[in-house]
């Protein structure tokens, strides 16, 4: 939610100049109810919601006005990414699928040999056997000339060993999805561009929860107006009704998107990772060490040998029964769904793990000794620490994988909701703009000094929580300080103008 319920205390729900006069009187009365004067005429400070609401209004107004463009961009690029899974299947159909399903797949070693013949300069690091009858096998290589972080994927027909194509990939993302992912996260502006998405994710939950509190705290004639737009309203009140109800329905998803987006952000992500490690929630890795050798875990780019045992580098093991025996041993150990096989290197064996992230997930892994196909270590997803499991689910939900098409449609709906919320927020701002002199202005925010009216029992905990959150989520903290400094400067300048003769 962007600019929900932003209004001057003198004009809470005004649509026209005439309405504003009436609204001012109404607000004066409700202000007295909220704790303006006691029975004997003595002033008393408002407490609870009456004291907190003005502060939320001012914060929501400026955060929505200044952060909303970033939220809109993040939502628009996220909408494109949500559609990238289906687009990828269409654009790369030739590489991803076979022409005709055969009776029985060839040995993996034969498929890998075909890929090696098609790209002899590449160094094979992992193999993804065809996950279903119509899919191709992916052979992942490190190839000279590719940018850092990219690998070359050779697609092989598992029935004929025909090479269906070659693509530069990032993880499991083919070029289209990889481009859209980078567009969403950094606008293709490198490390500097990542600041935009982290800033948006840092403020999204603040704006959403603040808007939720303001919407629930509003007075309304009918309880149904809380969850259903008021279709009898007109003007700004109608826009506010749609803004508030759509935001109410979307708020849970927006908070989840914000939290999961922060997990792999540059600054907050590092803090989250350190906290997760300290709480014992680090993601474990299967041990691939052979005969007490160095354990490098399940590094997907650690292999340096051919799957038939032929060494491709001096550091490779001298004995290798081959990829087929390794996969056979892994399947016997219960690792069977959508496999990813990392080839062995010095002191390490095969790592065979599942990569099926659809619910119910299949993410078990084993390591296999290349000399005798013995299972050396096992790691079951059920044995992950709870925090590691939740992190895995959260990231996959954010990427649209956990529930497949339903997940991607939900992400698309949230993206569209954010775009409309931003539009409605700016529309409310535009409807409230000063028009007397036709001067462009952001309109009236809640007057300054709202924090001074908070009871100490509310102010001190609120300040402490804000400081902790601002430190833990640096982009939120830095931008909040910038807002406060800018607001103070504008207030000082306005005071100077008022006091000038």
Secondary structure, 3 states (H helix, E strand, C coil): CCCCCCCCCCCCCCCCHHHHHHHHHHHHHHHHHCCCECCCCCECCCCCHHHHHHHHHHHHHHHHHHHHHHHHHHHHHHHHHHCHHHHHHHHCHHHHECCCCCCCCCCHHHHHHHHHHHCCCCEEEEEECCCCCCECEEEEEECCCCCCCCEEEEEECCCCCCEEEEEEEECCECHHHHHHHHHHHHCCCHHHHHHHHHHHHHHHHHHHHHHHHHHHCCCCCCHHHHCCCCCCCCHHHHHHHHHHHHHHHHHHHHHHHHHHHHHCCCCHHHHHHHHHHHCCCCCCCCCCECCCCCCCCCCCCCCCECCCCCECCCCCCCCCCCHHHHHHHHHHCCCCCCEEEECCCCCECEEEEECECCCCCECCEEEECCCCCCEEEEECHHHCCHHHHHHHHHHHHHHCCCCCHHHHHHHHHHHHHHHHHHHHHHHHHHHCCCCCCCCCCCCCCCCCCHHHHCCHHHHHHHHHHHHHHHHHCHHHHHHHHHHHHHHHHHHHHHHHHHHCC
